[in-house]
């Protein structure tokens, strides 16, 4: 998912994106939704959050080691 789309989702949930990175924004959205803010933490390619909207991006970002 592109950063513009993430920013749009954040704004729709009352989160002000400011200068937050994609990872920080997604973690804020996860928290706002009442979920774990675990985006990009599936380093071993394992995650029990099967219904997560961010699952595909999460695995890819964790694999790349982009935590900023």
C-alpha positions in Angstrom: 0.0 0.0 0.0 1.3 3.4 -0.9 2.0 6.1 1.7 -0.7 8.3 0.3 -3.4 5.6 0.9 -2.1 5.1 4.4 -2.3 8.8 5.1 -5.8 8.9 3.8 -6.8 6.0 6.1 -5.1 7.7 9.1 -7.0 11.0 8.4 -10.3 9.1 8.2 -9.6 7.8 11.7 -8.7 11.2 13.1 -5.0 10.6 13.1 -2.9 13.5 11.9 -0.1 12.0 9.7 2.3 15.0 10.0 5.8 13.7 9.4 5.2 10.1 10.5 6.7 7.3 8.5 4.5 4.7 6.8 5.4 2.3 9.6 4.5 4.8 12.4 1.2 5.7 10.7 0.2 2.1 10.3 1.0 1.4 14.0 -1.1 4.4 15.0 -4.0 3.1 12.9 -3.6 -0.4 14.4 -3.8 1.2 17.9 -6.7 3.4 17.0 -8.6 0.2 15.8 -7.9 -1.5 19.1 -5.3 -3.9 17.7 -1.7 -4.6 18.5 0.7 -2.1 17.0 2.9 -4.8 15.6 3.4 -3.7 12.0 6.7 -4.9 10.5 7.5 -7.1 13.5 7.0 -10.5 11.8 10.7 -11.0 11.2 10.4 -14.8 11.1 7.5 -14.6 8.6 5.0 -15.7 11.3 2.0 -13.8 12.6 -1.2 -15.0 14.3 -3.2 -11.9 13.3 -4.7 -13.5 10.2 -7.4 -10.9 9.7 -5.0 -7.9 9.7 -5.5 -5.4 6.9 -1.7 -4.8 6.9 -0.5 -8.4 6.8 1.0 -8.4 3.3 2.8 -5.1 3.7 3.9 -6.1 7.2 5.7 -9.2 6.0 7.4 -7.4 3.2 8.5 -4.5 5.4 9.7 -6.8 8.2 11.7 -8.8 5.6 13.3 -5.6 4.3 14.1 -4.4 7.9 12.4 -1.1 7.3 11.3 -0.1 10.8 11.5 3.7 10.4 
